[in-house]
Amino acid sequence: MTLPGHRRIVSARGEIWPLARPFRIARGAKNEARVIVVEIGQGGVTGRGECVPYARYGESMESVLEDIARLTKAVEGGAGRHDLQGRGAARNAIDCALWDLEARLSGRTVWQHAGLVEPSSLVTAWTISIDTPEAMMRAAADNRTRPLLKVKLDGECVMERACAVSEGAPGARLVIDANEAWTMDQLHSLGDDLANLGVEMIEQPLPAGRDEVLADYRCPLVLCADESCHTAADVDRLAGRYDMVNIKLDKAGGLTGALALRQAARERGLRVMVGCMVSTSLAMAPAMLVAEGADIVDLDGPLMLHVDREDGIHYDGSIMHPPHVSLWGGGEFAGQGTPAAVR
């Protein structure tokens, strides 16, 4: 939507959000979340979007800000979401800011604007990062009332760590994220033991680009593609190798690409997981629209922060409630909900 006589103005800035505790995955550890916020203003109304530059895909704060700068002229000239090509973090922040702006200019919420169902409260996974088995058991025990735990693992001490988490939280459902750290031999040897432990799913066990060997493998657990899956164009290649795809807006290029990926996955009979990078509630809000009806929701990024945005999503344990319109996605006159409590 473009208001006659009102030019769009695009701005972008980097932000650093300290984590409550170090977060470790197979590729390394971090102590802070580095995000970029895009704001698109028009006629006194502003839409916002947030992205996370991800080194795994060759992105940095500097490169993503440069990508946003290259797209700015087109956006300020009136280019819409479907006019912007590509995927990745820059496209995500701009796409989500345009959705937010369009909704506010129209006086409707994004879910109404997109013809989606009204968002509801969702149960998110809670992530246990890589540590010693003893430390992971303690982390699991501290979160034993959460219904779903996602366990980060590398290629070392896999069963010891998985068993420790299971012992620490015996009533929780478990899924595992290997972040490309395993070999096919490990997958063969670990599959049955993990299934017997009660693990439901393994996310991206093999490096992306080497998953053709999965076509002839019948895993006793659900296999989910993460690093191997970015956009809807990947679905045909992944069907028959994986059972599930992890949709992340930073990979898909925003809400527009994520919704297209969700539709393509379901058409090919693939289950859907919706995940996130470590970021604030501003990035979770559009992801919640994609997560409606998902098999697994993994949107705990703000819970890893020392403090979230003041108008952030309210979490009751692992239950996340739809965001207030002041955060993202609300029509200017939508007025639904109540402000989220500051944690």
C-alpha positions as CSV (number, residue, x, y, z in Angstrom):
1,M,0.0,0.0,0.0
2,T,1.3,3.4,-1.0
3,L,-0.1,6.7,0.2
4,P,-0.2,9.3,-2.6
5,G,2.3,12.1,-1.9
6,H,4.0,10.2,0.9
7,R,7.4,8.8,0.2
8,R,8.7,5.9,2.0
9,I,11.9,6.3,4.2
10,V,14.0,3.3,5.0
11,S,16.4,3.2,7.9
12,A,18.5,0.3,9.4
13,R,20.6,-0.1,12.6
14,G,22.5,-2.8,14.3
15,E,21.7,-3.8,17.9
16,I,23.5,-6.0,20.5
17,W,21.5,-7.9,23.1
18,P,23.5,-9.7,25.8
19,L,22.4,-13.3,26.6
20,A,21.4,-14.5,30.0
21,R,24.0,-17.3,29.7
22,P,26.4,-18.5,27.0
23,F,24.7,-20.4,24.2
24,R,26.7,-23.2,22.5
25,I,26.0,-25.2,19.4
26,A,28.2,-27.5,17.3
27,R,29.7,-24.5,15.4
28,G,30.7,-22.5,18.5
29,A,29.4,-20.3,21.4
30,K,28.0,-16.8,21.7
31,N,27.3,-14.4,24.6
32,E,25.2,-11.9,22.7
33,A,22.6,-11.6,20.0
34,R,23.5,-9.3,17.1
35,V,20.4,-8.2,15.2
36,I,19.5,-5.6,12.6
37,V,16.3,-3.6,12.8
38,V,14.8,-2.1,9.7
39,E,12.2,0.7,9.9
40,I,10.1,1.8,6.9
41,G,8.2,5.0,7.5
42,Q,5.4,6.4,5.3
43,G,2.9,9.1,6.1
44,G,3.7,9.2,9.7
45,V,3.4,5.4,10.1
46,T,6.3,3.1,10.7
47,G,6.7,-0.6,10.1
48,R,9.5,-2.6,11.7
49,G,11.4,-5.9,11.0
50,E,14.3,-7.6,12.6
51,C,16.9,-10.0,11.2
52,V,20.0,-11.9,12.4
53,P,23.1,-11.9,10.2
54,Y,24.3,-15.5,10.2
55,A,28.0,-16.3,9.6
56,R,27.0,-19.9,8.5
57,Y,25.6,-18.3,5.4
58,G,28.4,-15.8,4.8
59,E,26.5,-13.0,6.5
60,S,27.8,-10.3,8.9
61,M,26.4,-7.1,10.4
62,E,28.3,-5.1,7.8
63,S,27.3,-7.3,4.8
64,V,23.6,-7.3,5.7
65,L,23.5,-3.6,6.2
66,E,25.1,-3.2,2.8
67,D,22.4,-5.6,1.3
68,I,19.7,-3.5,2.9
69,A,21.3,-0.3,1.5
70,R,21.2,-1.9,-2.0
71,L,17.5,-2.6,-1.6
72,T,16.6,0.8,-0.1
73,K,16.2,2.7,-3.3
74,A,13.7,0.2,-4.7
75,V,11.7,0.1,-1.5
76,E,11.6,3.9,-1.1
77,G,10.5,4.0,-4.7
78,G,7.5,1.9,-3.9
79,A,8.7,-1.7,-4.5
80,G,6.5,-4.2,-2.7
81,R,7.3,-7.5,-1.0
82,H,6.9,-9.5,-4.2
83,D,9.1,-7.2,-6.1
84,L,12.2,-8.0,-3.9
85,Q,14.2,-10.9,-5.0
86,G,16.5,-13.2,-2.9
87,R,16.5,-14.7,0.5
88,G,18.5,-14.2,3.7
89,A,18.6,-11.7,6.6
90,A,18.3,-8.4,4.7
91,R,15.3,-9.6,2.7
92,N,13.7,-10.8,6.0
93,A,14.0,-7.5,7.9
94,I,12.7,-5.5,4.9
95,D,9.9,-8.0,4.1
96,C,8.6,-8.0,7.8
97,A,8.9,-4.2,8.0
98,L,6.7,-3.9,4.8
99,W,4.1,-6.3,6.2
100,D,4.0,-4.3,9.4
101,L,3.7,-1.0,7.5
102,E,1.0,-2.3,5.2
103,A,-1.0,-3.5,8.1
104,R,-0.8,-0.3,10.0
105,L,-1.6,1.8,7.0
106,S,-4.7,-0.4,6.3
107,G,-5.9,-0.4,9.9
108,R,-5.8,-4.2,9.9
109,T,-3.5,-6.7,11.5
110,V,-1.0,-8.7,9.4
111,W,-2.9,-11.9,9.9
112,Q,-6.1,-10.2,8.5
113,H,-4.1,-8.6,5.7
114,A,-2.6,-12.0,4.7
115,G,-5.8,-14.0,5.1
116,L,-4.4,-16.1,7.9
117,V,-6.0,-17.5,11.0
118,E,-6.0,-15.4,14.1
119,P,-2.8,-16.1,16.0
120,S,-3.1,-18.1,19.2
121,S,-0.9,-19.0,22.1
122,L,1.8,-21.6,21.2
123,V,4.0,-24.0,23.1
124,T,7.7,-23.5,22.2
125,A,10.6,-25.8,22.7
126,W,13.3,-24.8,25.2
127,T,16.9,-25.2,24.0
128,I,19.5,-27.0,26.0
129,S,22.9,-25.9,24.7
130,I,26.0,-28.0,24.4
131,D,27.9,-28.6,27.6
132,T,29.2,-31.5,29.7
133,P,26.7,-34.2,30.3
134,E,26.5,-33.2,34.0
135,A,25.8,-29.5,33.1
136,M,23.2,-30.5,30.5
137,M,21.5,-32.7,33.1
138,R,21.3,-29.8,35.5
139,A,20.0,-27.5,32.7
140,A,17.3,-30.1,31.9
141,A,16.4,-30.5,35.6
142,D,16.0,-26.8,35.9
143,N,13.5,-26.9,33.0
144,R,11.9,-30.3,33.7
145,T,8.4,-28.8,33.7
146,R,8.7,-27.6,30.1
147,P,6.9,-30.0,27.7
148,L,9.5,-29.9,24.9
149,L,13.3,-29.7,25.1
150,K,15.5,-29.2,22.1
151,V,19.0,-30.6,22.8
152,K,22.0,-29.1,20.9
153,L,24.7,-31.7,20.2
154,D,27.8,-32.1,18.2
155,G,29.5,-35.3,17.3
156,E,31.0,-36.0,20.7
157,C,29.4,-37.9,23.7
158,V,26.0,-38.0,21.9
159,M,24.4,-40.7,23.9
160,E,25.9,-39.6,27.2
161,R,24.5,-36.1,26.7
162,A,21.2,-37.2,25.4
163,C,20.8,-39.7,28.4
164,A,21.8,-36.9,30.8
165,V,19.1,-34.6,29.5
166,S,16.5,-37.4,29.6
167,E,17.4,-38.2,33.2
168,G,17.2,-34.6,34.2
169,A,13.8,-34.0,32.6
170,P,12.2,-37.5,32.3
171,G,8.7,-36.1,31.5
172,A,9.7,-33.8,28.6
173,R,9.5,-34.6,24.9
174,L,13.0,-34.5,23.3
175,V,14.3,-33.4,19.9
176,I,17.9,-33.2,18.9
177,D,19.7,-30.6,16.8
178,A,23.1,-31.8,15.5
179,N,23.8,-28.7,13.3
180,E,25.5,-30.7,10.6
181,A,28.0,-32.3,13.0
182,W,27.4,-36.0,12.4
183,T,28.5,-38.5,9.8
184,M,26.3,-41.1,8.1
185,D,27.9,-43.8,10.2
186,Q,27.0,-41.9,13.4
187,L,23.4,-41.6,12.2
188,H,23.2,-45.3,11.5
189,S,24.7,-46.2,14.9
190,L,22.8,-43.7,17.0
191,G,19.3,-43.8,15.5
192,D,17.9,-46.9,17.3
193,D,19.4,-45.9,20.7
194,L,18.0,-42.4,20.5
195,A,14.6,-43.7,19.5
196,N,14.7,-46.1,22.4
197,L,15.5,-43.2,24.7
198,G,12.3,-41.5,23.5
199,V,13.9,-38.9,21.2
200,E,11.3,-37.9,18.6
201,M,13.3,-36.0,15.9
202,I,16.8,-35.3,14.7
203,E,17.4,-32.0,13.1
204,Q,20.1,-31.7,10.4
205,P,22.4,-34.5,11.3
206,L,24.5,-34.3,8.2
207,P,26.2,-31.3,6.5
208,A,24.0,-29.5,4.0
209,G,24.7,-30.7,0.5
210,R,25.5,-34.2,1.6
211,D,21.9,-35.3,2.3
212,E,21.5,-37.3,-0.9
213,V,22.5,-40.4,1.1
214,L,19.3,-40.1,3.1
215,A,17.2,-41.1,0.2
216,D,18.0,-44.8,0.8
217,Y,18.0,-44.5,4.7
218,R,15.0,-45.3,6.8
219,C,15.6,-43.6,10.1
220,P,13.7,-44.7,13.2
221,L,13.2,-41.1,14.1
222,V,11.8,-38.1,12.2
223,L,14.5,-36.3,10.2
224,C,14.2,-32.6,9.9
225,A,16.1,-30.4,7.4
226,D,17.4,-27.0,8.7
227,E,20.6,-25.9,7.0
228,S,19.6,-27.8,3.9
229,C,16.3,-25.9,3.6
230,H,16.0,-22.2,2.9
231,T,13.1,-21.5,0.5
232,A,10.2,-23.2,-1.3
233,A,12.6,-24.0,-4.1
234,D,14.3,-26.6,-1.9
235,V,11.3,-28.7,-1.1
236,D,11.3,-31.0,-4.1
237,R,14.9,-31.9,-3.5
238,L,14.3,-32.6,0.2
239,A,11.1,-34.7,-0.1
240,G,12.1,-38.4,0.2
241,R,15.2,-37.5,2.2
242,Y,13.6,-35.7,5.2
243,D,10.3,-36.0,7.0
244,M,10.2,-32.4,8.2
245,V,11.6,-28.9,7.3
246,N,12.6,-26.2,9.7
247,I,11.3,-22.8,8.5
248,K,13.2,-19.8,9.6
249,L,12.4,-16.3,8.4
250,D,16.1,-15.4,8.2
251,K,16.7,-18.2,5.7
252,A,13.4,-17.9,3.8
253,G,13.8,-14.1,3.3
254,G,10.9,-13.0,5.5
255,L,7.3,-13.8,6.2
256,T,6.4,-13.9,2.5
257,G,9.0,-16.6,1.7
258,A,8.3,-18.5,4.9
259,L,4.6,-18.8,4.1
260,A,5.4,-20.0,0.6
261,L,7.8,-22.6,2.1
262,R,5.2,-23.8,4.5
263,Q,2.7,-24.3,1.7
264,A,5.2,-26.1,-0.5
265,A,6.2,-28.4,2.3
266,R,2.7,-29.3,3.2
267,E,1.9,-30.0,-0.5
268,R,4.7,-32.5,-0.6
269,G,3.6,-34.2,2.6
270,L,6.5,-32.8,4.8
271,R,5.9,-31.9,8.4
272,V,6.7,-28.3,9.5
273,M,8.9,-27.0,12.2
274,V,9.2,-23.2,12.8
275,G,12.5,-22.0,14.3
276,C,14.4,-18.9,15.0
277,M,17.9,-17.4,15.4
278,V,18.7,-16.0,18.8
279,S,16.9,-12.6,18.6
280,T,14.3,-10.5,20.2
281,S,10.5,-10.7,20.2
282,L,10.4,-8.4,17.2
283,A,11.7,-11.4,15.1
284,M,9.4,-13.9,16.8
285,A,6.1,-12.0,16.1
286,P,6.0,-12.7,12.3
287,A,7.3,-16.2,12.9
288,M,4.3,-16.9,15.2
289,L,2.0,-16.5,12.2
290,V,4.0,-19.2,10.3
291,A,4.0,-21.4,13.4
292,E,0.2,-21.7,13.6
293,G,-0.5,-25.4,13.1
294,A,3.2,-26.4,13.0
295,D,4.3,-29.8,14.3
296,I,7.1,-28.2,16.3
297,V,7.5,-24.6,17.4
298,D,11.0,-23.5,18.4
299,L,10.7,-19.8,19.1
300,D,12.5,-19.4,22.4
301,G,15.1,-16.8,21.2
302,P,13.9,-14.0,23.5
303,L,14.1,-16.3,26.5
304,M,17.8,-16.6,26.0
305,L,18.3,-12.8,26.3
306,H,19.3,-11.0,29.5
307,V,16.3,-8.7,28.7
308,D,13.9,-8.5,25.8
309,R,12.2,-5.5,24.2
310,E,9.8,-3.6,26.6
311,D,6.8,-4.5,24.4
312,G,8.1,-8.1,23.9
313,I,6.0,-11.3,23.6
314,H,4.8,-12.5,27.0
315,Y,6.0,-16.1,27.8
316,D,4.3,-18.2,30.6
317,G,7.0,-20.8,30.9
318,S,7.0,-22.4,27.4
319,I,3.7,-20.8,26.4
320,M,4.1,-17.8,24.2
321,H,1.2,-15.4,23.7
322,P,0.4,-13.4,20.6
323,P,2.3,-10.1,20.5
324,H,0.6,-6.7,21.3
325,V,0.1,-4.5,18.3
326,S,2.7,-2.1,19.6
327,L,5.4,-4.6,18.8
328,W,4.6,-5.8,15.3
329,G,1.8,-6.7,13.0
330,G,-1.0,-4.5,14.2
331,G,-3.3,-2.3,12.3
332,E,-3.1,1.3,13.5
333,F,-6.6,0.9,15.0
334,A,-6.6,-2.8,15.7
335,G,-6.4,-2.3,19.5
336,Q,-6.5,-6.0,20.4
337,G,-4.8,-7.6,23.3
338,T,-3.0,-6.0,26.3
339,P,0.6,-4.9,26.6
340,A,3.0,-7.7,27.4
341,A,4.5,-7.7,30.8
342,V,8.2,-6.8,31.0
343,R,10.2,-9.8,32.2
